[in-house]
Amino acid sequence: MRRTVVLNPVILKPFYIIPSYLILSSPQLLLHSANMVFKVSVLILFSFLFTASAVRPAPPLEGLLPNGNFEELPKAKDLKKKTVLQGKYALPKWEINGLVEYISGGPQPGGMYFAVAHGVHAVRLGNEASISQTIPVKKGSLYALTFGASRTCAQEEVLRVSVPPQTGDLPLQTLYSSNGGDTYAWGFYATSNVVKITFHNPGVQEDPACGPLLDAVAIKELFPPRPTRVNLVKNAGFEEGPHLLINSSHGVLLPPKQEDLTSPLPGWIIESLKAVKFLDSAHFNVPFGQAAVELLAGRESALAQIIRTVPKKVYAFTFSVGDAKNGCHGDMMVEAFAAKETFKVPFKSQGKGSFKTVSFKFTAIADRTRITFYSSFYHTKINDYGALCGPVVDEVKVTPVA
């Protein structure tokens, strides 16, 4: 008489219950079922990974705008007299209005010289001319534009930057570097998911050959740091700042009259008549981290921030002063202000990248306290007297004294 063996079902978690009769009648089926379990598990794993990557937020926007360096050439039919762009869309990826010239850097006919520091080609904006581009952004986010700009004549020239409803005029009269290849940053808040960026020459020059040059345009999404319990200063080490053009080694100028809400250096106000410079550790000596600021133009170059304080409470005010190892030398003096106090920090620079850290105390007189820095003196580089420079400030800290 044939015996029948009855087994309880074998459970292979997490997917299949394999009856015992399959196991007894065909061992190959067990292997087949196990393979199916493995394949289904792998399929579900990859589906999960794909779904996770699909919902991952887009990376922060940073880099050149489309044809931001103007190296994508216009068609020959869109050029008149070799340089004048003809037609609203003659400049690839851009929209133009008025007299816009597509030029190459170097000596020009008539004895002029166009400094194109970030490539080969640039655009010159004639009287009332403009170029613009529409790009997608994140509504409510803070962005900084970085661009190379310079004047072409000794006349007072202005470059107007606008991302509606925000507009700013950048005076180009002052040359901060002797080669004319200055790089600027300008900040804005996105009020919609699509913005139109416009560069405009609002002036009417006597010489039609004059007008600002624009030779590279990049953008970066910024993330404004918050104050902490151990430091009331936002962006204390200047680590959050504008995009640095790959082929630029002169730092980025932060133009005057930039408010803290839209500053390309989040948290800080450039409240002076002249710019301050944002430095990176790849090209300059910075006391701490990856970035610092340089006070370029004496008392005309000031940096400030408004912090929350408690009236009559005592605070420690600490910061570092040094030089950027860029040939800026001489007897320097940084003046710092907090509440009713003034602090003067002398520093003798030999242009070799040294620095020192100082600490003071002040008593708050209100629930808001403005801290301000500027350089007492003007300085130029030892090997280039046409280039403005100054002391470096970094790692600013304000903490309540227990």
C-alpha positions as semicolon CSV with decimal commas, in nm:
position;residue;x (nm);y (nm);z (nm)
1;M;0,000;0,000;0,000
2;R;0,140;0,338;-0,108
3;R;0,192;0,587;0,173
4;T;0,094;0,945;0,124
5;V;0,294;1,204;0,311
6;V;0,107;1,525;0,388
7;L;0,319;1,830;0,466
8;N;0,215;2,173;0,578
9;P;0,264;2,439;0,312
10;V;0,615;2,589;0,299
11;I;0,607;2,966;0,326
12;L;0,884;3,163;0,152
13;K;0,840;3,517;0,273
14;P;0,750;3,770;0,161
15;F;0,571;3,673;-0,159
16;Y;0,479;3,308;-0,222
17;I;0,320;3,006;-0,044
18;I;0,441;2,691;-0,221
19;P;0,221;2,383;-0,162
20;S;0,393;2,061;-0,058
21;Y;0,273;1,862;-0,354
22;L;0,479;2,086;-0,583
23;I;0,786;2,021;-0,372
24;L;0,734;1,644;-0,374
25;S;0,643;1,610;-0,740
26;S;0,912;1,832;-0,892
27;P;1,225;1,967;-0,715
28;Q;1,288;2,187;-1,021
29;L;0,970;2,377;-0,946
30;L;1,109;2,486;-0,609
31;L;1,411;2,637;-0,780
32;H;1,186;2,800;-1,038
33;S;0,964;2,951;-0,768
34;A;1,262;3,080;-0,573
35;N;1,395;3,244;-0,889
36;M;1,058;3,409;-0,940
37;V;1,066;3,544;-0,584
38;F;1,414;3,690;-0,645
39;K;1,314;3,849;-0,975
40;V;0,998;4,002;-0,831
41;S;1,198;4,138;-0,535
42;V;1,455;4,295;-0,767
43;L;1,180;4,443;-0,983
44;I;1,009;4,601;-0,682
45;L;1,343;4,734;-0,555
46;F;1,421;4,903;-0,886
47;S;1,066;5,041;-0,903
48;F;1,114;5,194;-0,558
49;L;1,449;5,345;-0,652
50;F;1,305;5,488;-0,974
51;T;1,010;5,637;-0,788
52;A;1,240;5,790;-0,524
53;S;1,459;5,947;-0,791
54;A;1,155;6,072;-0,979
55;V;1,031;6,272;-0,680
56;R;1,375;6,402;-0,584
57;P;1,375;6,784;-0,603
58;A;1,553;6,946;-0,894
59;P;1,912;7,050;-0,819
60;P;1,969;7,420;-0,745
61;L;2,008;7,630;-1,057
62;E;2,367;7,737;-1,117
63;G;2,578;7,807;-1,425
64;L;2,585;8,010;-1,745
65;L;2,258;8,111;-1,905
66;P;2,193;7,958;-2,249
67;N;2,461;8,117;-2,469
68;G;2,555;8,313;-2,160
69;N;2,912;8,361;-2,282
70;F;2,797;8,474;-2,629
71;E;3,022;8,220;-2,798
72;E;2,735;8,078;-3,007
73;L;2,782;8,284;-3,321
74;P;2,501;8,471;-3,495
75;K;2,434;8,388;-3,859
76;A;2,624;8,593;-4,114
77;K;2,298;8,728;-4,260
78;D;2,209;8,870;-3,917
79;L;2,520;9,090;-3,903
80;K;2,551;9,431;-4,066
81;K;2,888;9,602;-4,106
82;K;3,041;9,286;-3,951
83;T;2,929;9,368;-3,594
84;V;2,578;9,520;-3,580
85;L;2,310;9,261;-3,503
86;Q;2,004;9,280;-3,727
87;G;1,672;9,141;-3,609
88;K;1,512;9,078;-3,272
89;Y;1,650;8,723;-3,244
90;A;1,980;8,769;-3,425
91;L;2,177;8,686;-3,109
92;P;2,120;8,313;-3,040
93;K;1,912;8,245;-2,724
94;W;1,867;8,620;-2,663
95;E;1,618;8,888;-2,760
96;I;1,766;9,224;-2,859
97;N;1,631;9,577;-2,890
98;G;1,811;9,877;-3,032
99;L;2,173;9,896;-3,145
100;V;2,354;9,587;-3,017
101;E;2,698;9,497;-3,150
102;Y;2,856;9,152;-3,147
103;I;3,225;9,215;-3,093
104;S;3,550;9,029;-3,036
105;G;3,787;9,134;-2,760
106;G;4,109;9,321;-2,827
107;P;4,209;9,625;-3,037
108;Q;3,928;9,782;-3,237
109;P;3,920;10,008;-3,542
110;G;3,969;10,368;-3,440
111;G;4,218;10,288;-3,166
112;M;3,974;10,155;-2,904
113;Y;4,038;9,840;-2,702
114;F;3,760;9,613;-2,578
115;A;3,842;9,403;-2,272
116;V;3,668;9,064;-2,294
117;A;3,793;8,883;-1,986
118;H;3,573;8,572;-1,994
119;G;3,600;8,448;-2,349
120;V;3,639;8,574;-2,704
121;H;3,309;8,746;-2,783
122;A;3,087;8,999;-2,610
123;V;2,802;9,237;-2,684
124;R;2,808;9,614;-2,671
125;L;2,488;9,795;-2,585
126;G;2,436;10,120;-2,773
127;N;2,219;10,409;-2,658
128;E;1,892;10,274;-2,509
129;A;1,974;9,923;-2,634
130;S;1,904;9,603;-2,441
131;I;1,929;9,225;-2,451
132;S;1,699;8,992;-2,260
133;Q;1,631;8,626;-2,196
134;T;1,342;8,438;-2,033
135;I;1,428;8,146;-1,805
136;P;1,246;7,909;-1,566
137;V;1,307;7,960;-1,192
138;K;1,145;7,870;-0,858
139;K;0,890;8,121;-0,739
140;G;0,994;8,272;-0,405
141;S;1,361;8,175;-0,436
142;L;1,657;8,415;-0,419
143;Y;1,895;8,424;-0,716
144;A;2,217;8,603;-0,802
145;L;2,324;8,695;-1,153
146;T;2,699;8,702;-1,216
147;F;2,820;8,882;-1,527
148;G;3,128;9,041;-1,679
149;A;3,074;9,409;-1,756
150;S;3,292;9,707;-1,840
151;R;3,270;10,051;-1,994
152;T;3,409;10,126;-2,338
153;C;3,472;10,499;-2,300
154;A;3,581;10,743;-2,033
155;Q;3,227;10,875;-2,019
156;E;3,005;10,781;-1,727
157;E;2,829;10,461;-1,827
158;V;2,557;10,267;-1,646
159;L;2,429;9,914;-1,692
160;R;2,068;9,862;-1,585
161;V;1,974;9,510;-1,477
162;S;1,610;9,418;-1,435
163;V;1,403;9,117;-1,340
164;P;1,055;9,268;-1,296
165;P;0,953;9,412;-1,063
166;Q;1,315;9,459;-0,948
167;T;1,561;9,693;-1,121
168;G;1,913;9,808;-1,040
169;D;2,158;10,052;-1,200
170;L;2,526;9,957;-1,187
171;P;2,768;10,246;-1,236
172;L;3,063;10,133;-1,449
173;Q;3,268;10,450;-1,417
174;T;3,503;10,302;-1,155
175;L;3,741;10,036;-1,287
176;Y;3,839;9,804;-1,004
177;S;4,089;9,610;-1,214
178;S;4,335;9,767;-1,455
179;N;4,246;9,532;-1,742
180;G;3,882;9,642;-1,737
181;G;3,753;9,288;-1,692
182;D;3,535;9,341;-1,385
183;T;3,278;9,082;-1,278
184;Y;2,960;9,187;-1,096
185;A;2,677;9,014;-0,910
186;W;2,318;9,129;-0,871
187;G;2,044;8,960;-0,669
188;F;1,669;8,921;-0,717
189;Y;1,371;8,731;-0,579
190;A;1,167;8,531;-0,827
191;T;0,803;8,644;-0,815
192;S;0,691;8,375;-1,062
193;N;0,816;8,049;-1,210
194;V;0,938;8,225;-1,525
195;V;1,136;8,550;-1,526
196;K;1,271;8,781;-1,794
197;I;1,627;8,901;-1,736
198;T;1,717;9,225;-1,913
199;F;2,044;9,417;-1,948
200;H;1,986;9,772;-2,068
201;N;2,196;10,077;-2,146
202;P;1,975;10,363;-2,021
203;G;2,219;10,636;-2,121
204;V;2,247;10,852;-2,427
205;Q;2,617;10,898;-2,501
206;E;2,755;11,167;-2,726
207;D;2,973;10,909;-2,898
208;P;2,759;10,629;-3,048
209;A;3,061;10,397;-3,031
210;C;3,038;10,405;-2,650
211;G;2,822;10,185;-2,432
212;P;2,872;9,905;-2,178
213;L;3,017;9,568;-2,272
214;L;2,867;9,243;-2,147
215;D;3,078;8,929;-2,190
216;A;2,934;8,651;-1,970
217;V;2,610;8,595;-1,777
218;A;2,553;8,321;-1,517
219;I;2,294;8,255;-1,246
220;K;2,289;8,081;-0,908
221;E;2,008;7,996;-0,669
222;L;2,094;8,114;-0,318
223;F;1,987;7,976;0,018
224;P;2,001;8,251;0,283
225;P;2,145;8,112;0,610
226;R;1,966;8,178;0,937
227;P;2,115;8,312;1,262
228;T;2,185;8,053;1,531
229;R;2,202;8,049;1,909
230;V;2,580;8,059;1,895
231;N;2,597;8,336;1,634
232;L;2,344;8,609;1,563
233;V;2,510;8,697;1,231
234;K;2,361;8,550;0,914
235;N;2,604;8,414;0,655
236;A;2,880;8,493;0,903
237;G;3,160;8,340;0,696
238;F;3,028;8,467;0,360
239;E;3,006;8,108;0,236
240;E;2,675;8,166;0,056
241;G;2,739;8,396;-0,237
242;P;2,719;8,441;-0,615
243;H;2,837;8,206;-0,888
244;L;3,205;8,227;-0,978
245;L;3,276;8,227;-1,350
246;I;3,508;7,939;-1,439
247;N;3,761;8,152;-1,626
248;S;3,755;8,442;-1,379
249;S;4,022;8,485;-1,112
250;H;3,953;8,843;-0,999
251;G;3,664;8,784;-0,759
252;V;3,309;8,916;-0,793
253;L;3,211;9,277;-0,726
254;L;2,900;9,329;-0,515
255;P;2,763;9,662;-0,636
256;P;2,655;9,943;-0,403
257;K;2,308;9,999;-0,262
258;Q;2,221;9,629;-0,243
259;E;1,962;9,567;0,029
260;D;1,977;9,255;0,243
261;L;1,652;9,109;0,103
262;T;1,793;9,079;-0,249
263;S;2,165;9,097;-0,185
264;P;2,383;8,857;-0,388
265;L;2,560;8,805;-0,054
266;P;2,263;8,682;0,155
267;G;2,214;8,861;0,485
268;W;2,449;9,148;0,404
269;I;2,390;9,502;0,281
270;I;2,632;9,686;0,052
271;E;2,538;10,034;0,170
272;S;2,825;10,233;0,022
273;L;2,898;10,431;-0,293
274;K;3,145;10,171;-0,419
275;A;3,143;9,794;-0,444
276;V;3,290;9,532;-0,213
277;K;3,449;9,218;-0,355
278;F;3,348;8,857;-0,296
279;L;3,660;8,637;-0,284
280;D;3,693;8,260;-0,325
281;S;3,960;8,040;-0,172
282;A;4,058;7,898;-0,512
283;H;4,213;8,230;-0,618
284;F;4,270;8,421;-0,293
285;N;4,379;8,361;0,061
286;V;4,073;8,364;0,288
287;P;4,107;8,323;0,666
288;F;3,835;8,056;0,700
289;G;3,626;7,836;0,475
290;Q;3,575;7,894;0,104
291;A;3,499;8,267;0,085
292;A;3,551;8,613;0,235
293;V;3,499;8,979;0,140
294;E;3,748;9,250;0,048
295;L;3,682;9,618;0,129
296;L;3,807;9,782;-0,189
297;A;3,747;10,153;-0,180
298;G;3,820;10,298;0,161
299;R;3,521;10,454;0,335
300;E;3,327;10,434;0,009
301;S;3,316;10,055;0,039
302;A;3,103;9,947;0,336
303;L;2,936;9,623;0,438
304;A;2,658;9,597;0,697
305;Q;2,403;9,366;0,857
306;I;2,114;9,424;1,095
307;I;2,089;9,166;1,373
308;R;1,836;9,099;1,649
309;T;1,950;9,204;1,996
310;V;1,811;9,270;2,344
311;P;1,844;9,629;2,472
312;K;2,103;9,675;2,750
313;K;2,243;9,327;2,692
314;V;2,620;9,290;2,637
315;Y;2,745;9,109;2,327
316;A;3,082;8,981;2,211
317;F;3,173;9,096;1,858
318;T;3,445;8,887;1,689
319;F;3,584;8,891;1,333
320;S;3,901;8,825;1,134
321;V;4,100;9,080;0,932
322;G;4,375;9,004;0,681
323;D;4,494;9,032;0,323
324;A;4,400;8,818;0,025
325;K;4,758;8,733;-0,083
326;N;4,695;8,937;-0,396
327;G;4,974;9,193;-0,370
328;C;4,773;9,437;-0,157
329;H;5,019;9,587;0,089
330;G;5,059;9,869;0,338
331;D;4,920;9,988;0,669
332;M;4,553;9,895;0,675
333;M;4,275;9,985;0,913
334;V;3,933;9,822;0,938
335;E;3,669;10,019;1,125
336;A;3,375;9,828;1,271
337;F;3,061;9,971;1,427
338;A;2,799;9,816;1,655
339;A;2,536;10,013;1,847
340;K;2,722;10,324;1,975
341;E;3,064;10,160;1,970
342;T;3,342;10,207;1,715
343;F;3,628;9,959;1,688
344;K;3,947;10,020;1,490
345;V;4,163;9,727;1,386
346;P;4,509;9,814;1,246
347;F;4,671;9,558;1,020
348;K;5,007;9,578;0,843
349;S;4,987;9,384;0,519
350;Q;5,279;9,252;0,321
351;G;5,045;9,093;0,068
352;K;5,131;8,739;0,176
353;G;4,796;8,620;0,310
354;S;4,828;8,675;0,685
355;F;4,533;8,757;0,912
356;K;4,437;8,810;1,274
357;T;4,119;8,764;1,479
358;V;3,994;9,035;1,715
359;S;3,712;9,053;1,968
360;F;3,526;9,344;2,126
361;K;3,217;9,398;2,339
362;F;2,921;9,629;2,291
363;T;2,593;9,696;2,469
364;A;2,278;9,686;2,258
365;I;2,055;9,994;2,273
366;A;1,763;9,854;2,070
367;D;1,609;9,528;1,953
368;R;1,789;9,574;1,620
369;T;2,161;9,649;1,594
370;R;2,347;9,738;1,276
371;I;2,702;9,610;1,245
372;T;2,912;9,780;0,979
373;F;3,263;9,742;0,832
374;Y;3,470;9,968;0,612
375;S;3,835;10,036;0,535
376;S;3,986;10,361;0,663
377;F;4,230;10,392;0,372
378;Y;4,257;10,333;-0,002
379;H;4,501;10,073;-0,132
380;T;4,631;9,947;-0,466
381;K;4,829;9,637;-0,554
382;I;5,206;9,660;-0,535
383;N;5,247;9,520;-0,887
384;D;4,945;9,696;-1,040
385;Y;4,872;10,050;-0,924
386;G;4,558;10,060;-1,136
387;A;4,387;9,784;-0,938
388;L;4,202;9,875;-0,618
389;C;4,231;9,641;-0,321
390;G;4,191;9,644;0,056
391;P;4,165;9,445;0,377
392;V;3,976;9,116;0,394
393;V;3,702;9,052;0,651
394;D;3,585;8,703;0,743
395;E;3,413;8,491;1,011
396;V;3,200;8,758;1,179
397;K;3,045;8,647;1,508
398;V;2,813;8,815;1,759
399;T;2,712;8,625;2,072
400;P;2,547;8,734;2,398
401;V;2,775;8,753;2,698
402;A;2,640;8,542;2,983
